[in-house]
Amino acid sequence: MSLDTNSVLEVISKLANKPQESLKRETELVADLAIDSPKALQLLVELEDEFGIEISDEEAAKMETVGDVLDFYEKT
Amino acid sequence: MQMADNTSPSFKARFAAFAMWTTLKLLSSTYRVVAFEGRKLWESLLADSDPVILSAWHNRIFFFASLFAERTAKGFKMAMMSSLSKDGEIGAILGRKLGGLVVRGSSSRQGTKGLRALYRAIVKERHSIIILPDGSKGPVYKAKIGAVSLAQLTGASIIPMSYSADRYWEIKSWDRLVIPKPFARISIIVEKPMTVKRESNEEELESCRSKLEFTLNDIGRKSKEMLVGTSREPIVKVR
């Protein structure tokens, strides 16, 4: 697991208040981590601040699972 | 700018917005603001002001719309979110007529996209925003967390606002929309700014949400009390 992957998981884990080890690629952001709109905004802002990469609304809309978020950072 | 809503409104929405705008302008010209707590703060909101988050209950929007228009006419930069419903379409047209930037979204549909647009409006465009925290569908007088989240992430202060009128119609909508009757006496309160620390945890955010809800209810009640015994002479012209 790359350092960036760990950092992404750390951001998600902190926001969802769940241990990092419990996050799987298939973990759903809304259904499993209860990430509602305000929390999703916070997640996107923190990811953008942490990694300096802007996430478009279209890309954000595709992020339904932890794996989708990781895939975005692996691609960029 | 990416955030603005550029969809073409339907004829019905345009007609309804025109009728509401005309009614708003006509009625507003008769209102008499007889008490205004926080007037100095309100009048300090100008083009170069630091962005703030103006927050009022959804049912106070009718009169406040004319107050917001008075600010934008003086260069104050303002953005607002209007829901994706048909009512929201009318709200979007009215919002643009007020001189505001309108983003479409709501707490229930495309909420993240709408909140992000408001976030960008504050951080990148340096617009202040209006949030009606019990919108877009209620329950009435129950604040959702959106305004607090935006304050936390942007550093902008929340300014709670309310008003009361001595004579008004209350519409049978979910928000019990208040429309002051012609020549109503009105008292306004613009409360001191509330800030939310960036490092706030979930519990602290909930406490801020609860404080906002309490404050909006409290200043609603206080503004009603302010009408008692005040002069009939207007102290501010709102058109």
Interface residues (C-beta under 8 A of the other chain):
Chain A: N17 D36 S37 P38 K39 A40 L41 Q42 L44 V45 D57 A60 A61
Chain B: S107 G111 T112 K113 G114 L115 R116 Y119 I145 G146 V148 S149 L150 Q152 L153 E202
